[in-house]
Structures are given as structure tokens and as C-alpha cells.
Amino acid sequence: MKRLVTGLALVAFLAINLWAPNWCMALATLICISFAVWEEYHALVTAGHRVVSWPTWMIMATSVPLTLLFGVKIIVPLLAAALFIMVVQILFRTEPELTDLSMSALPLLTVALPGLSLVALSLIPDQKAVEVVLLCLTFAVPLLGDVFALYVGSAVGGPKFCPAVSPKKTVAGSIGGLAGSMVAAMTVFGLSHVFCDAPTLAKLPAWWHYLVLGFVGGIAGQMGDLFASLVKRHSGIKDFSNLFPGHGGMLDRLDSVLFMAVLMYCYLMFV
């Protein structure tokens, strides 16, 4: 029951921010991603790594105003600047270690980058309906995929999907998860045609784009989930934190969404 109540509260929080002005969603996203970044850095420190984290915090603090000023393309230069600073600081340590650089960059690339992609999706200028549809895809595709994977995997069982990283996941669950992700994408497509007018629909993806995004996003979401499991296994922890009763930490909730966010950012930029 505690897990269900927490899940419903998180869905309600997301719905409120989707309805609110763009800057509210961007700010809420930045706060949530800050928790997730802290959790991953904390896990890596627990594993014994000497990470450099302040460049990641710097670009996150400046991301919203700079995106409003220069547009969503500013994200790549921000990431490059943070990575360069990390390289310089670790090079000039008394005992520089390549492992420390890679571990410092890991949260930058696997949490901050997807988080800034979510911020960019939240700040699409003068196209609130398009923003809402793309964000609904970003969240619904991996989250419904997680639900389908859990129930199909539990009901069917069978061969393990990636036992070295996550012993409980099965091939049947993975296939069920992909089906759930595609159902989620087509549900967003159907709802967009119910609630959006003709001019807005003209700006939205074609029907088959939803299908492709559901399939590719389902794969991305599952890889995000497995990656988070690998980090936890490496760090010797069960959950990233106890932020949400029954759900673990922020990163435990967003692991699959973050990889989907990068896909949706690329879709926004190039399609």
C-alpha cells in the first residue's frame, strides 16, 4: 500500500507540473535531477572513488537561465565545459587516476545530461501542447514498460535477461516491457488526437513516429534500468537512497526515464 500511495503521489506531482507554466516544469525537473546526481555521486564515493562533482553542479545551476537565453543547443557546450574542468583538476592532482576521471564524468553523462535534456523539453518556446506531448512520451514509455516488464516477467518466468547485472529480470519480462512501452506511446498518440486542435496536431509527430519512439524508447529505458543496477552493484548498495517509501531514491525512479529523455531530446533537435 505504501508503494502504491507513493507512486500515485509521484504521478500527481508530474501531472501538476505538466499543467503548470514551462518554467515550473523546468525548475521541478532541475530539483529532481539534483537529487539524482547527488545519489549517484554518493554511491560512487561509497565505492571508494575520489570524484570531482562541482563542475556538474555548476552547469546544472546555470542551465535554466542559459537555456532561456540561448536555446536548447547550449546543453552541449555546458557539458563540454564541465568535462574539461574535471580533466584539468584531476590532471593536476598529486596522484591523478584515470578511474577518478571516468567516475567523475559518469553522473555528468548519465544523469545531468539526460536531466538537462528534460529541462530542454520543458522549455520549448510558445508550444505548450507540443511540450506536454513530448514529455508525456518521455515518462509514459519507460514507466509503463517497467510495469509490463514486472508483471509479465513475474507471470511467465523463463530465461534470465541479464543475470550478471540484474538476476531477477527475464527475457519474457523484457519483451513484455517493450510491448508496454509501445502501448504507452500509442496511448499518448490517441490522447493527443482527443485533446489537441488541428493546428497543434500539425506540429506533433506522425503516428508511426510514436510507434518507433515507443520501441526504441522501450529499449533505452530498459538499458537505463540495467545501468542503474550496475552502479548499485558496483557500489554495494540496494537503493540509491530512501527518499521515497517503498520506491528507493530519486534515481531508482528516474533511471529508465533518463535514457528516454536523451532520445526525446535528439528527436526534438533533429526530427
KAHU-V714229 format. One record per backbone hydrogen bond with DSSP energy under -1.0 kcal/mol. NH is the residue of the N-H (numbers start at 1). CO is the residue of the C=O. E is the energy in kcal/mol with one decimal. If there is no record, write none. Layout:
# KAHU-V714229
nh=NH co=CO e=E
nh=NH co=CO e=E
This chain:
# KAHU-V714229
nh=5 co=1 e=-2.7
nh=6 co=2 e=-2.3
nh=7 co=3 e=-2.2
nh=8 co=4 e=-2.5
nh=9 co=5 e=-2.2
nh=10 co=6 e=-2.1
nh=11 co=7 e=-2.0
nh=12 co=8 e=-2.5
nh=13 co=9 e=-2.3
nh=14 co=10 e=-2.1
nh=15 co=11 e=-2.5
nh=16 co=12 e=-2.3
nh=17 co=13 e=-1.8
nh=18 co=14 e=-2.0
nh=19 co=15 e=-1.7
nh=20 co=16 e=-1.7
nh=25 co=21 e=-1.4
nh=26 co=22 e=-2.3
nh=27 co=23 e=-2.5
nh=28 co=24 e=-2.7
nh=29 co=25 e=-2.5
nh=30 co=26 e=-2.2
nh=31 co=27 e=-2.2
nh=32 co=28 e=-2.4
nh=33 co=29 e=-2.8
nh=34 co=30 e=-1.8
nh=35 co=31 e=-1.7
nh=36 co=32 e=-1.9
nh=37 co=33 e=-2.9
nh=38 co=34 e=-2.4
nh=39 co=35 e=-2.3
nh=40 co=36 e=-2.2
nh=41 co=37 e=-2.6
nh=42 co=38 e=-2.7
nh=43 co=39 e=-2.1
nh=44 co=40 e=-2.1
nh=45 co=41 e=-2.5
nh=46 co=42 e=-2.4
nh=47 co=43 e=-1.4
nh=48 co=45 e=-1.8
nh=49 co=44 e=-2.1
nh=51 co=49 e=-1.1
nh=57 co=53 e=-1.6
nh=58 co=54 e=-2.2
nh=59 co=55 e=-2.1
nh=60 co=56 e=-1.7
nh=61 co=57 e=-2.1
nh=62 co=58 e=-1.4
nh=66 co=62 e=-2.0
nh=67 co=63 e=-2.5
nh=68 co=64 e=-2.3
nh=69 co=65 e=-1.7
nh=70 co=66 e=-3.1
nh=71 co=67 e=-2.0
nh=74 co=71 e=-1.5
nh=75 co=72 e=-1.4
nh=78 co=74 e=-1.9
nh=79 co=75 e=-2.3
nh=80 co=76 e=-2.4
nh=81 co=77 e=-2.3
nh=82 co=78 e=-2.2
nh=83 co=79 e=-2.4
nh=84 co=80 e=-2.3
nh=85 co=81 e=-2.2
nh=86 co=82 e=-2.1
nh=87 co=83 e=-2.3
nh=88 co=84 e=-2.4
nh=89 co=85 e=-2.5
nh=90 co=86 e=-2.3
nh=91 co=87 e=-2.4
nh=92 co=88 e=-1.5
nh=93 co=90 e=-1.4
nh=101 co=97 e=-1.3
nh=102 co=98 e=-2.3
nh=103 co=99 e=-2.5
nh=104 co=100 e=-1.9
nh=105 co=101 e=-2.2
nh=106 co=102 e=-1.1
nh=109 co=105 e=-2.4
nh=110 co=106 e=-2.7
nh=111 co=107 e=-1.9
nh=112 co=107 e=-2.7
nh=113 co=108 e=-2.0
nh=115 co=111 e=-2.4
nh=116 co=112 e=-3.0
nh=117 co=113 e=-1.8
nh=118 co=114 e=-1.9
nh=119 co=115 e=-2.0
nh=120 co=116 e=-2.4
nh=121 co=117 e=-2.1
nh=122 co=118 e=-1.4
nh=127 co=124 e=-1.0
nh=131 co=127 e=-2.5
nh=132 co=128 e=-2.5
nh=133 co=129 e=-2.3
nh=134 co=130 e=-2.5
nh=135 co=131 e=-2.4
nh=136 co=132 e=-2.5
nh=137 co=133 e=-2.1
nh=138 co=134 e=-2.1
nh=139 co=135 e=-2.0
nh=140 co=136 e=-3.1
nh=141 co=137 e=-1.8
nh=143 co=139 e=-1.9
nh=144 co=140 e=-2.6
nh=145 co=141 e=-1.4
nh=146 co=142 e=-2.1
nh=147 co=143 e=-1.8
nh=148 co=144 e=-2.6
nh=149 co=145 e=-2.5
nh=150 co=146 e=-2.1
nh=151 co=147 e=-2.2
nh=152 co=148 e=-2.8
nh=153 co=149 e=-2.1
nh=154 co=150 e=-2.0
nh=155 co=151 e=-2.0
nh=156 co=152 e=-2.7
nh=157 co=153 e=-1.7
nh=161 co=169 e=-2.5
nh=165 co=162 e=-1.5
nh=166 co=162 e=-2.9
nh=169 co=166 e=-1.3
nh=171 co=159 e=-2.4
nh=174 co=170 e=-2.0
nh=175 co=171 e=-2.5
nh=176 co=172 e=-2.7
nh=177 co=173 e=-2.4
nh=178 co=174 e=-2.1
nh=179 co=175 e=-2.1
nh=180 co=176 e=-2.4
nh=181 co=177 e=-2.4
nh=182 co=178 e=-2.1
nh=183 co=179 e=-2.3
nh=184 co=180 e=-2.4
nh=185 co=181 e=-2.2
nh=186 co=182 e=-2.3
nh=187 co=183 e=-2.0
nh=188 co=184 e=-2.2
nh=189 co=185 e=-2.0
nh=190 co=186 e=-2.4
nh=191 co=187 e=-2.7
nh=192 co=188 e=-2.3
nh=193 co=189 e=-1.5
nh=195 co=191 e=-2.3
nh=196 co=192 e=-2.0
nh=201 co=197 e=-2.5
nh=202 co=198 e=-1.7
nh=203 co=200 e=-1.5
nh=209 co=206 e=-1.2
nh=210 co=206 e=-1.2
nh=211 co=207 e=-1.3
nh=212 co=208 e=-2.2
nh=213 co=209 e=-3.1
nh=214 co=210 e=-2.4
nh=215 co=211 e=-2.0
nh=216 co=212 e=-3.1
nh=217 co=213 e=-2.2
nh=218 co=214 e=-1.6
nh=219 co=215 e=-1.8
nh=220 co=216 e=-2.6
nh=221 co=217 e=-2.8
nh=222 co=218 e=-1.9
nh=223 co=219 e=-2.2
nh=224 co=220 e=-2.3
nh=225 co=221 e=-2.1
nh=226 co=222 e=-2.3
nh=227 co=223 e=-2.5
nh=228 co=224 e=-2.1
nh=229 co=225 e=-1.8
nh=230 co=226 e=-2.1
nh=231 co=227 e=-2.2
nh=232 co=228 e=-2.3
nh=233 co=229 e=-2.5
nh=234 co=230 e=-2.5
nh=235 co=231 e=-2.1
nh=236 co=232 e=-1.0
nh=237 co=232 e=-2.2
nh=244 co=248 e=-3.2
nh=247 co=244 e=-2.2
nh=248 co=244 e=-1.4
nh=253 co=249 e=-1.1
nh=254 co=250 e=-1.8
nh=255 co=251 e=-1.3
nh=258 co=254 e=-2.6
nh=260 co=256 e=-1.3
nh=261 co=257 e=-2.1
nh=262 co=258 e=-1.3
nh=263 co=259 e=-1.3
nh=264 co=260 e=-2.3
nh=265 co=261 e=-2.2
nh=266 co=262 e=-2.4
nh=267 co=263 e=-2.2
nh=268 co=264 e=-2.5
nh=269 co=265 e=-2.3
nh=270 co=266 e=-2.6
nh=271 co=267 e=-2.4
